[in-house]
Amino acid sequence: MPSHAHHPTTEPRTESSGPRPESDDPLQREKSHLAASRSALRAMRADAEALNIADVTANWVNAEVLQGEIDARIKALADLSHTPLFFGRLDYLHAPGLDLAEGAAGENFYIGRRHVHDADGDPMVIDWRAPVSQPFYRASKKDPMDLKLRRRFGYTGGELTAYEDEHLTDPTEAARTSALLQSEIERPRVGPMRDIVATIQPEQDEIVRAGIGGSVCVQGAPGTGKTAVGLHRVAYLLYAHRERLARSGTLVIGPNRSFLHYIEQVLPALGELEVKQATVDDLVGHVEVRATDEAAAATVKGDARMAEVLRRAVRSHITMPQEPCVVVRGSRRWRVPAYELEEIVRELQDREIRYGAAREALPQRIAHAVLVRMEQSGEAPDDRVQDAVARNTAVKAAVKAVWPPVDPAKLVLRLLGDAEFLAEQAEGILTPEEQKTILWTRPARSVKSAKWSSADAVLIDEAMDLVARTPSLGHVVLDEAQDLSPMQYRAVGRRCTTGSATVLGDIAQGTTPWATDTWEEALTHLGKPGSAVEELTQGFRVPREVIAYASRLLPAIAPDLTEATSIRESAGDFEIRTVEPADLTAATLTACDNALAKEGSIGLIAAEARIPALRTALEAAGVSCLAPGEETSAEARLTLVPATLAKGLEYDYVVLDEPAAIVDGEPDERTGLRRLYVCLTRPVSGLTVVHAAALPEQLADR
């Protein structure tokens, strides 16, 4: 790929050993542009800091809002010294129109994480999300997209040290894998997840830049960058639709706190500081969760049929009126008979509006019936009279009798604690055995004293939405979605009913008994049926030999999925060590020592039951270890990871302890093999499997 008149080599160009005139040294010219761009960025920040809003705001509220926006801009303009300000350059054959890069002139554009302009307003760095930047990710020899040259830059510790050219219209230059791109992908990682903005591939870019109008689901094999694609999609949508999403909000949903901590630095590195993050448990945290359901109970509670059981339970509070409503105003008495009240109630029921909204409408409907009678008798009441009638004691009493208020948590408390009530609401929906499975053996006395589970909290959230509409966001990213139950999908879907969603996951990594079998089914529960499902099968992170080994499990865990491939040219470090049972822990520690001798982060992944023994052995050996989610550093690079928390994380080197124990730790073999598949696919550079027990038959013959 790289070729240049001054450097006729296939390797990235680095600094020359001797000094050269700047005019004759392309690398030095690029360094000068980097220095000038950093200076311009500092000037942009200084301008923001110097803004004085004392004379431009009408009141203190406006002043607070404006100052908050200025502070956010100052923070976004920070120059991160170890983060490349630009990572590519595009030389166009023809100057793009100003609609592509407003204010830009000429045909060369530097592509970076954010826009930088000089004192005259001319762009020095173009935001990677701008339309003019798109060819950096998608242009090819077959479709050069009007590019003459694509240049990639290599950095060491924030310093520009190399560049690499690709002449897209030169027929004599053969297409090669970018050495700098490969180097960036394989660069050892210490600390939180970093962005992939410099390495986005064409198929990833298509997903990132998909319109905001529709939802998209990304089925991504391990190492295909689906999480990073989802985060970069949020950054892109905020760039392209900032005003709209500023009003409606965005949210990234991850499987657990460790995962969210791991990814939390990606968006700020791209200049986006206001995106909220949460787990599904956070979304439905209306009660304190203090219990864990058995798998069978959690599966029934997570079934979509529970939505209808809850709907029935909420509506069961409605009773048809038996008595008329008599309103006294002055010397007159106005009577609305029971049959007319029943007509009003049934009309509200048939409209299928939320329980609380209907309850608020009912007194106005009754008041309207009274006003009709007033008009028939010759009076001329106005809206104020109707409002007064709606607040009348008799009307309030009638509403309370036929359409009483419902407390969602108390409703679920009764449903799970009262066998007779559950049987009434679940008749024809849940079997008697299923009802017995979810019924509490010892009913709780109150909402506060109940030992709620995560699945119970989701039921309460569903009941709350039946009573009052859940506010909707503009865009939601749902990561590691394959583990969600139908009821959890509904909980997420309620947060984006008027917005769009990006769903990320891998069916092969589904490790819960209640997981859906297909993305089509999951998207239906999410409320986004028919959304596009894109499949990423080209891996960038997991070494080729490792992904091939892990893919042996696919026929048993997800037979319909396409096997992933890897663009990695190196096979990676891969070893399987068979030891005697008595030597297992010592052999695992030896493998960790070997990994620590290399550069980068190390993940020691083991079954939950093995974690205490391994932690004790590490402490005895004087090896410090982190918990998942804790940030690695040069001094502490080894993380002890229970297999149940490994999903979504990645490490340069992984030591996998006793695969059979990981499989046996799950309720069934398919779930166990899926858990093992997750653990096998966490490394970026190398994997060592240490085992004493027999490997699963799918892996036994390497």
VOVOFI-203177 format. One record per residue: residue in one letter; z negated, x, y of N, C-alpha, C in turn. Coordinates in steps of 0.1 Angstrom, whole numbers, plus 5000, padded with zeros to 4 digits. Layout:
N
aZXYZXYZXY...
//
This chain:
702
m500050084988500050005000500050085013p499050175014499050255027500150355028s500850355039501750455042501850475057h502050595062502050615076502750745078a503550755089504350875092503450995093h502150975098501251085100500451115088h500351015078499551035066500350975054p501251055049502050995038501351005025t500150935024499350935012499050785008t498550774996498250634991496750614992e496050704998494550695000494250655014p493150585016492750555030492650685038r493050665051493050785060491650805065t491150925065489850955070489951055081e488851095087488851185098489451325093s490251385102490851515098489751625101s489951735095488951845096488951905110g490051915116490151985129490451885140p490151925153490351845164491851825167r492251705172493651675175493651605188p494751615195494851535207494851385204e494151315213493951165211495251095209s496251135217497551075216498251085203d497851195195498551215182497651185171d496451125173495551095163495250945162p495950865154495750715153494250685151l493550765142492150725139491350735152q491550845160490850855172491150745182r492350705182492750595191491950465187e491850445174491150325169489650335172k489150455171487750475175487450455190s488450485198488350465212488350315215h489150245207489250095209487950035205l487350085194486050035190484950055200a484950175206483950205216484150115228a485450095232485650015244485349865241s485549825229485249685225483749665225r482949765220481549745220480949745234s481549825243481249825257481549685263a482649635260483049495265482049395260l481649405247480649305242479349315249r478949445252477649455260477749395274a478949415279479149355293479149195292m479649145282479648995280478148945278r477349025271475948985269475249005283a475549105290474849135303475249015313d476448975312476848865321476048735318a475848715305475148595300473648605305e473148725303471748745307471448735322a472548755330472448755344472648615350l472948525342473248385347471948325354n472048275365470948205372471248065374i470447975367470747835367469747755377a469047825385468047765394468747655403d469947685408470547595417471647495411v471747495398472847415392472347305383t470947285382470447185374469747075382a469946955378469346845386467846825383n467446855371466046835367465646925356w464346925353463847025343464347005329v464746885326465346855313466646925311n467546905321468846975321468647125321a467647165329467447315329467047365316e466147295309465747345295466947345286v467747235286468947235277469847345280l470247365293471147465297470647605293q469347625296468747755293468747785278g468547685270468647695255469947735251e471047685257472447715254472747865258i472147905269472348035274471648135265d470448105261469748195252470448205238a470948095233471748105221472948195222r473648185234474848265235474448415236i473348445243472848585244472548635230k471948555222471648595208472848615200a473848535202475148545194475948665199l475748715211476448825216475848965212a474848955204474149085200475149175192d475149305195475949405189475249465177l475549425165474849475153475449615150s474749715152475249855151475849895138h475249835127475749865113476749765108t477149675116478149575112479449605120p480549625113481849655120482249545129l482549575142482949475152484349425149f485149505144486449455138486749535125f487549465117487849525104489249525100g490149485109491549485107492349475120r493649505119494549495130495849435125l496449345133497749285129498749325140d499849385135500949415144502149315141y502349225151503349115149504749175153l505749115146507149155150507449085163h506948965165507148895178505848855183a505648845196504348815202504048665198p502948635193502548495190502348415203g502548285202502448205214500948205219l500748165232499448165237498648055231d499247955224498447855218497747905206l498148025200497448085189496248165193a496448235205495348315209495348305225e494548215230494648185244494248315252g495048345261494848465270495348595264a495848585252496248715245497648745250a497948875251499248915254499649035245g500949055242501349165234501449115219e501549215210501749185196500749255187n499749325192498749385183497449315185f496749275174495549205175494549265166y493349295171492249335162491449215158i491149215145490549095138489049135135g488149055140486749085138485848965136r484548975136483648865134483448775145r483848815157483648735169484648775180h484948685189485848715200485248815210v485948915215485449005225486549015235h486248995248487249015259486849115269d487749175276487449275287487149205300a486949275310486549225323487549125329d488849145325489949055330490148935321g489348925310489448815301490448835290d491148955290492048975279491349015266p491748955255491048975242491149125237m490049175233490049305226489849295211v489049185208488949155193489049005192i489848965182490048815180489148775168d488548655170487748595160488548575147w487948605136488648595123489048445120r488448355127488748215124489848155133a490348235143491448195151492748185143p493648095147494948085139495648215139v495648295150496448415150495848515139s494648495135494048585125494448555110q494948435108495148385095496048475086p497148535092497948625084497248745078f496148785084495348895079494948865064y494748745061494248705048495348655039r496448605045497448535036498848605036a499148695045500448755046500648845033s501948845029502248925017503648975018k504049055009505449105009506448995008k506148895000506948774999507048695011d505848685018505748605030505048685041p505648765048504948855058504348785070m504748655072504248575083504348645096d505548705098505948765111505148895113l504448945103503749075105504649195102k504549295111505149425108504149515100l502949505104501949595098500549525098r499849545086498449505085497649625083r496649645091495849765090494349725087r493849795077492349765073491649895078f490349875081489549985086488350005076g487950125074486850155066485750215075y484450175072483350215080482250275071t481550365077480350425070479150415080g478250335077477050315086477450265099g478450185101478850125113479850215121e480150335116481150425122482450405115l483550395123484850385118485350515113t485550525100485850655094487250665087a487950545085489150545078489950425081y491350435079492150315080493250325070e493850215068494850195057495850095061d497150135060498250055065499049985054e499549865057500449795048501649755056h502849805054504049765061504649655053l504449535058504849415050506449395050t507149445060508549435060509349555056d508649655051509249775046509649765031p510849745028511249735014511049855005t510849965011510650095004509150115000e508250035006506850055003506449954992a505950004981505549924970504149864972a503949744967502649674969501649744960r500549774966499449834958498149754961t497149774953495849724956495249804967s494649744977494049814988492849894983a492850024986491750104982490450074991l490750045004489550005012488949875008l489849775005489449645001488549664988q489049734979488349764966487049824969s487049924978485749994981484749904988e485249814996484249715003483649624993i484449574983484049484973482949554964e483149674961482249744952481149824959r481149814972480049884980478649844975p477749934972476449904967475749814978r474949724973474249634982472749644981v472149664992470649654993470349565004g469449465001469149365011469749235008p469849145018470349005015471849005013m472348885009473748875008474448905021r475648965020476448995032477648915032d478348905044479548825045480748895038i481748815035482948865029484148855038v483848845051484948815061486048915060a485749045057486749145056487549145043t487049075033487649075020488148935015i488148835023488648705019490048715014q490248645002491548644996492348524999p493648514997494448405001493948264996e493548264983493148134977491748094983q490948194987489748164993489948115008d490848175014491148145028491647995029e492447955020492947815020491747715020i490747745012489547665011488747675024v488547795029487747815041488347735053r489747735054490347675066490847525063a490347465052490747325049490147235060g490847125064490447045075489046975073i488446935084487146875083487146725078g488346675079488446525075488146495061g488446585052488146555038487146655031s486546605020485646695013486446775003v485846884999486446974989485447024979c485747034966484947084956485547214951v484647314950485147444945484547474932q485347474921484847514908485147664908g484047744908484247894908483547964897a484348044890483748124879482848234886p481948294878481048394884481848504891g481348544903481948654910483248624918t483548494919484748454926484448434941g483248444945482848434959482748294964k482448194955482348054960481248034970t480148094968479048074978479548134992a480048244992480548305005481648225011v482548165002483548085007482947955014g481947905008481347785014480647815027l480047935028479347965041480348005052h481448065048482548095057483247975062r483347875053483947745057483047675068v481747685066480847625077481147695090a481247835090481447905102482847875108y483847855099485147815104485147675110l484547575104484447445109483747435122l482647515124481947525136482847585148y483647675144484647735154485647625158a486247565148487347475150486947335155h485647295152485247155156483847165162r483547265171482247295175481547175182e482247105191481646995199481246885190r482146855180481946745171480646775162l480646895157479546925147478246955155a478346995168477147015176476446885177r477146775178476546645179475946595165s476746615155476346555142475546645133g475746775135474946875127475546915114t475147035109475547085096474347125088l474547135075473447165066473947245054v473347345050473647415037472447395028i472847335016471847305006471947394994g470847464991470847554979469847514969p469847584957469047534946467547564947n467247674955465747704956465647794968r464347824972464047904984464548044982s464448104970464848244968466348254971f467148154967468548164970468848144985l468148054991468348035006468048165013h466948235009466548355016467648465014y468248465002469248564999470448545008i470848425011472048395018471848385033e470648385038470348335052470948425063q471348555060471848645070473348635071v474048555063475548555063476048485076l475548365079476048295091475648365104p474448415105474148485118475048605120a475448675109476348785110477748745115l478048615113479348555118479148485131g478048505138477748445151477348305151e476948245139476548105138475048105135l474248055145472848065144472047935142e472847815143472147685143472347605130v472847665120473047595107471747585100k471347465096470047445089470347465074q469247505067469247535053468147455046a468347405034467347325027467647325012t466647285004466947254990466947104989v467347054978467346904976465946854976d465046934971463546894972463146884986d463646964995463246955009463746825015l464946785011465546665017464746545013v464246535001463546424996461946444996g461546535004460046565004459246465011h459246345007458446235013457046235007v456846284995455546294989455346434984e454146464981453746594975454146594960v454946694956455346704942454246794935r453646734925452546804918452746804903a453846744898453946734884455446764880t455646794867456946824862457246724850d458346664851458746564840459146634828e458946574816459646614804461146594806a461946674799463446664801463946524799a463446454789463946314786463646224798a462446234803462046144815462846184827a463046314830463846354841465246304840t465746314828467146264826467346124829v466446034825466545894828466345864842k465345934848465145914863466245964871g467046064866468146114874469446034871d469445934862470645864858470945764870a472245754873472745664884472345524882r472045484870471545344867470245314875m469545414877468245394884468445334898a469645364904469945304918469945154917e470445094907470544954905469144894902v468344964894466944924891466144924904l466345024913465645024926466144914935r467444894935467944784944467344654940r467344624927466644504922465244494926a464544604925463144614928462844584942v463644634951463544614965463844464968r464944404963465244274965464344164959s463544214949462644124942461544074951h461344134963460344094972460843964980i462143944980462643824987462343694979t461743594986461443464979462043354988m462643254982463243144989462143064996p462343025008461342945016461142805009q459842765008459542635003459042535014e458742585025458242505036459142525049p459242425057460042435069459342525079c460042575089459442655100459342565112v458142545117457942455129457542545141v458342545151458142625163457642535175v456542565180455942485191456242555204r456942485214457142545227456742435237g455642455244455242355254454742235247s455342115250455041995244455941955233r456942045230458042015220457742095207r458142035196458042095183459442095177w459942215173461242235168461142265153r461842195144461642205130462942255123v462842365116463942415108463642395094p464342305087463942265073464142385063a463442375052463442485042464842515037y465642405035466942425029467842505039e467642485052468442565062467942715062l466642725061466042865060466642935048e466742865037467242925025468742965027e469542885034470942925036470943055045i470043065054470043185063469743305054v468643295046468243405037469343445027r470043345021471043375011472243445018e472543395030473643465038473443605041l472143635044471743775046471843855034q471443795023471443865009472943895006d473843805008475143815004475943925012r475443955024476044055032475744195027e474744215018474444345012474044445023i473544405034473044505044471644545039r471244655045469944715041468844615043y467844635034466644545034466044535048g465744645054465044645066465844595078a467244615078468044565088468144415087a468244365075468244215072466944155077r465844225074464544165078464444155093e465044255100464944255115465944145120a466944115113467944015117467443865115l466543855105466143725101465443645112p464443695119463843615130464843575141q465843655143466843615153467743495148r467943505135468743395129467943265129i466643265126465843145127465743095141a465543195150465543155165466843085169h467943135164469243075168469242935163a468742905151468742775145467942675154v466842735160465942655169466742625182l467442725187468142715200469242605198v469942595187470942495184470342355186r469142345181468442215182468042185197m467642295204467342275218468542225226e469742285223470942255230471342105226q471142075214471541935210470641835217s469441875221468541775228468741775243g469741855248470041855262469541975270e468742065263468242185270469342295271a469142395280470042505282469342635280p468942675268468142795266469142915267d468543035272469343155272468843255262d469343375263468943485253467443515254r466843505266465443525267464643425259v465043305259464343205251464543235236q465743275232465943315218465043425214d464943525222464043645219462543595218a462143505227460743455227460543375214v461543295210461343215198461243315186a462043415186462043515175460643585173r459943595184458543655184457443545182n457843425180456843315178456143335165t454843305166453943325154454443255142a455043135143455543055132456743125125v457543185134458743255129458343385122k457443455128456943575122456343545108a455543435107454943395094455943365084a457043295088458143255079458843385074v459143475083459743605079458943675069k457643685072456743765063456643705049a456743565049456643495036457843515027v459043515033460243515025460843655024w460543745034461243875035460143975039p459144005031458044095035458544235036p457744315044458044465045457844535031v458644635029458644715016458344855019d457244915013456945055014457645125002p458645215004459445274993458545344983a457545424988456745504979455845414970k455345304976454545204969455345134959l456645104962457545044953457745124941v458045254942458245344931456945364923l455845364930454545374923454345254914r454645134919454545014910455545014899l456745064902457845064892457445154880l456945264883456545364872455245334866g454445254872453045234867452845094861d453745004863453644864859454744834849a454444824836455444804826456144674827e455444574831456044434832457044434844f456644494855457544504867458744584864l458544694857459744784853460644704844a460144634834460944564825461744454832e461144384842461944284849463044344857q462844454863463844514872464944594864a464544644852465444724844466144654833e465844524832466444444821467944444821g468544484810470044494809470544624814i469644714820470144834826469644954818l468244954816467645064808467144994795t467245074784466745024771465245024771p464544954762463144954762462645094759e463345174751462945314749463045394762e464045374769464245454782463145414792q462845284792461745234801460445304797k460145314784458945374780458845524783t460045584783460145724786459645754800i460045674810459745704824458445634829l457845554820456645484825455445584824w454645584834453445674834452445624824t451845714817450845674807449545634814r449245694826448045654833448545624848p448645494851449145454864448245514875a448845554886448145614897447645504906r446445524913445845424921446545414935s447045524940447645524953448745624954v449545614965450645704967450145854968k449045864975448445994977447946064965s447345984956446746044944447646054932a448845994934449846004923450346144921k450646184908451246314905452746294904w453346304916454746284917455546404911s456746374905457646484901458846494911s459646594910460846604918461746484916a461846434904462746324901462146194908d460846184908460246064914460546064929a460446184936460746194950462146154953v463146184944464446134946464545984945l463745924936463745774936463245714948i462145774954461645724967462645734978d463445844978464445864988465545754987e465845724974466845614972466245484977a465045454975464345334979464345324995m464045445001464045445015465345415021d466445465015467745425020468145285018l467545225008467845075006467144995017v466045055022465344985033465945015046a466245145049466745185062467745295060r468845295067469945385065469545535068t469945625059469645765061470645825071p470145895082471145955091472146045085s473346045089474446125083474746245092l475046365086475446485092476946495093g477446585101478846605102479446685090h478746775085479246855073478046905065v478146895052477146945043477847035033v477247155031477647245020476547235009l477047204997476147184986476447294976d475547394974475847514965475047494952e475647564942475047554928474847404924a475847334927475847184926475847134911q476247224902476447184888475147134881d473947174887472647134881472147004885l472746934895472146814901472346694892s471446604892471546474885472346384894p472846274888473546174896472746124908m471446104906470546054917470446154927q470346284924470346394934471646394942y472746374935474046374942474046254952r473446144948473346034958472546064970a471446144967470546184978471346274988v472146364983472846454992473946364999g474646284991475746204997475246115009r474046075008473545995019473446065032r473346205031473346285043474646315049c475746275043477146295048478046175046t477446055047478345935045479445925056t479145975068480145965079480746105081g480346205073480846345075481546385062s481746515061482446575049481546665042a481946705030481146795022481946905016t481347025014481947125005480947144994v481447114982480647124970481047254962l480047334959480347464952479547464939g480147514929479447534916480347574905d479747584893480447624881479947544869i480747454864480247364853479647454841a480247564839479747654828478347704831q477847694843476547744847475547624848g475947514844475047394845473947414834t472647424839471547454829470447344830t470847224833469847114832470447004823p469546934816469946834806470646714813w470346694826470846584834472146614841a472646734840473846774848475046684844t475946654853477146584850478146664843d479046604835479946674827481246724835t481646654845482846684853482546674868w483346744875483246734890483746604895e484646534888485146404892483946304892e483146314881481946224880480946264891a480746394894479746434904480146384918l481446394921481946354934481846204936t481946134925481845984926480345954930h479446024923478045994927477746044941l478346144946478146194959478746104970g479546004965480145914975481445964980k482046074974483346134978484346124967p484546014960485546014949486946044954g487646114945489046154948489146274957s488046344960488146464968488846574960a489446664967490146774960489246864953v489646914941488847004933489647134932e489247244938489947364938489247464928e490047534920489447624910489647764914l488547844915488647994917488448064904t489448134899489248204886489348354887q489748404899489948544901488648604907g487948684898486648744902486848864911f485848884920485949004928484649084926r483549024922482249094921481949144907v482149064897481749094883482749194877p482349304871483249404865484049334854r485249384852486249324843485649314829e485049414824484549414810483349324808v482549314819481449224818481849074818i482749034827483148894827483948864814a484648954808485348924796484348904785y483248984785482148964775481448834776a481148794788480448674791481348554788s482648564790483548454788483648414773r483148494764483148454750482248334748l481348304757480548184756481248054760l482348064768482947954774483347844764p483947874752484347774743483147684738a481947744739480747674734480047594746i480247644758479447584769480347504779a481647534780482547464789483947484785p484347424774485647444767486847414776d486747334787487847294795488147384806l487247484809487347574820488347684817t489047734827489847854826489047974826e489348074817488548194817488848274830a487748334835487948404848488548544845t489248594855489748734854489148804866s489348934866488849024877489849114883i489849124896490749214903490249354903r489049374898488349504897489149594888e489549714893490349804885489449884875s488149904879487249974870486549874861a486349914849485749824839484349804842g483649894849482249884852481449954841d480149974844479250034834478749914825f478949924812478549814803478049874790e476849834787476249894774475349794768i475449784754474549704746473649794738r472349774739471449864732470649774722t470749814709469949744699468749834695v467549774696466349844693465449774684e464349834679463349774671462449684679p461949574674461149484682459949554689a459349654682458249724688458649814700d459949844701460449934711461149864723l461149724722461949644732461549674746t460249664750459849674763460049814768a459749914760459950054764461450084767a462350024758463750044760464249984772t463749864776464149794788463749874800l462549934800462150024811462950144813t463350204801464250314802465550284808a466050164805467350114811467150094826c466050054830465750034844465750174851d465150274845465050404851466450464852n467350434842468650484843469450414855a469150284857469850214867469350264881l468050294882467450334895467950474899a468550544889469150674893470450664900k470950544900472250514907471950444920e473050434928472850374941472950224941g472150154948472250004949471049934943s471149804943470049714938470149694923i468949674918468849654903468049524900g468649434892467949314887467549324873l466249314870465849314856465649164853i466449104845466448964842465948944827a465048854826464448824813463948684812a463748634800463248504797461848494804e461548364808460248344815459048394807a459148384794458048424785457848574785r458848644788458848794788458448854801i458348774812458148834825456748894827p455648834822454348894823454249034817a454749044805454749174798455549284805l456649244810457549344817456949384830r456249284837455649324850454449424847t453749394837452649484834453149624830a454149624823454749754819455349834831l455949764840456449824852455349884861e454249804862453149854870452449974863a452349974850451750084843452650214845a453950194846454850304847455050344862g454350274871454350314885455650274892v456350174886457650124892457349994899s457549994913457349874920458549774918c458149644918459249544916459049434925l460149374929460149264938460249124931a459949014938460248884932461548834938p462248744931463548694936463348644950g464248674959464248634972463648734982e462748824977462248934985463349034988e463449085000464449165004464349304999t465349354992465349494987465449594998s465049714995465149825005465349954998a465550055005465750184999464550224990e463350184994462150214987461850124975a462349994976462049904965463349834962r464049884951465349834948465449744935l464249734928464249664915463649534917t464249424913463749284913463549234899l462349184896462149124883462448974884v463448934876464048804878463848714865p463048604866463048514855464448454853a464948434841466248384839466548254846t465448174848465648044854465848054869l465648174875465848184889467048274892a467848314882468848414884470148354890k470248224889471548164894471748194909g472948234912473348254926473048394931l472248464924471848604929472848704923e472848824929473648924923473049064927y473249154918472749294919473749394915d473649514921474649614917474549644902y473349654897473149684882472149584877v472449534865471549434859471149494845v469849484842469349514829468849374824l469549334813469249204807468349224794d467149164795466249184784466349064774e466449094761466449004750467148874752p468448874751469248744753468748624744a468348654732467848544723466748474729a465848544736464648484742465048384753i466148424760466648344771467248214766v467948224755468548104749467448014743d466448074736465347994730464447934740g464447984753463647924763464047794769e465247744764465847624769465647504759p465747384763465547274754466547254743d467847304745468847294735469747414736e470547434726471347554725472447564736r473047454739474147464749473547504763t472447444766471747484779471347624779g470847674767470347814766471547904767l472647874761473847964762474447964777r474347844783474747844797473847934806r472547924803471548014810471948154808l472248194796472648334792473848374800y474848284800476148304808475848344822v474948264828474548294842473948434843c473048474834472348604835473348714833l474248704824475248804821476148834832t476348734841477348754852476748784866r475548834866474948874879475249014884p475749104876476049244881477349264889v477249354898478449394906479049524900s478249604895478749734891478449774876g477349724871477049764857476049664850l476149664837475249574829474749654817t473449644814472849694802472149584795v472549554783471849444775470949514765v469649484765468749544756468249434747h468349444733467949344725467349394712a466349314706465849344693466249234684a466149104688466548994680468048984680a468648914670470048904669470648834681l471848884685472548824696473148684692p473348594701474048474697475448504690e475848424681476948454673478248474681q478348404693479548424701479648564707l478448634708478448764714478248874704a477948844691477548944681478549044678d479849004678480949104675481649144687r481149254693481749304705483049384702
//
